């Protein structure tokens, strides 16, 4: 393991990675895991990956768990990248791809972050964990925590889709339903976790979920033969994935595994909750709280992401943009991807496809560019929406 310490992404303070940490002690900024990348470059190679298991743990030199015995895994990662040969040409896009995390354990990309975070909790001796969730993060945390033997507390909105609530329950979580959104659940978890000594695994409130999400970018690079797409279109709620991928590309550059221009990052949100889109349009460094947030895509209903400044920074550094789509456009995209490509994607993943016509209309995509859509979960978790 090459983890050296933790760094605050806001004030730059360094903190000890050998003890339990959440956010920066001084400014409450998001903490990033930092690695000795010179040693990673010397002691690892792209060629060595060929003999490793096809899971996210194949990139263990860039992950934070020291002892292999502490890894809590359900086989997450290395999901396929598919060429959308039916719908792409109709949009004038010759190289339209989708990476499908709907096939990952628990049916959601949240498994990546929670596999990393729960593994590190096990290594640090944490016994009880809590999370504020729109649904899928709670289910993923509960699955990995049950495998690790940890006590789990999940706080989610009352209108979270029933299959996702049941998923957390069957994994043995203690569930509390909250009036309001994930932001309301987050305020409660901050209080009860501090009071009871639980580890708070809510989005960006600890350093290690983003490390698991980082593997999305590592996989994209490897699966595309160490080249990167021109554009990555990503559904953004809490934004850990977009931040994680940008961190992955930075680390890969520093160890010499990739070079050249990084992808433009396109953040897609629902018109019923689009704080990132508004912040990009207004030229702000942080998001305003989105009042009255409402959308069928539960994962996008995040009125103010905790790591908003990191999301906006990644989008701007990549020369990307942010776009919103309606719930009706999301539903239409779900039907199109299912009937034309055989992909039953989650509403959040469908939002990426729904955004393409708008991006094309504003000349945000060129015909010959390689465009990768990220599907973050399985549509089978949302039967009520389909009905």
Secondary structure, 3 states (H helix, E strand, C coil): CCEEEEEECCCCCEECCCCCCCCCCCCCCCEEEEECHHHHHHHCCCHHHHHCCCCHHHHHHHCCCCCHHHCCCCCCCCCCEEECCCHHHHCCCCEEEEEEHHHCHHHECHHHHHHHHHHHHHHHCCCEEEEEECCHHHHHHHHHHHHHCCEEEEEEECCCCHHHHHHHHHCCCEEEEECCCHHHHHHHHHHHHHHHCCEECCCCCCCCHHHHHHHHHHHHHHHCCCCCCCEEEEECCCCHHHHHHHHHHHHHHHCCCCCCCCCEEEEEEECCECHHHHHHHHCCCCCCCCCCCCCCCHHHCCCCCCCHHHHHHHHHHCCCEEEEECHHHHHHHHHHHHHHHCCCECHHHHHHHHCHHHHHHCCCCCCCCEEEEEECEEHHHCHHHHC
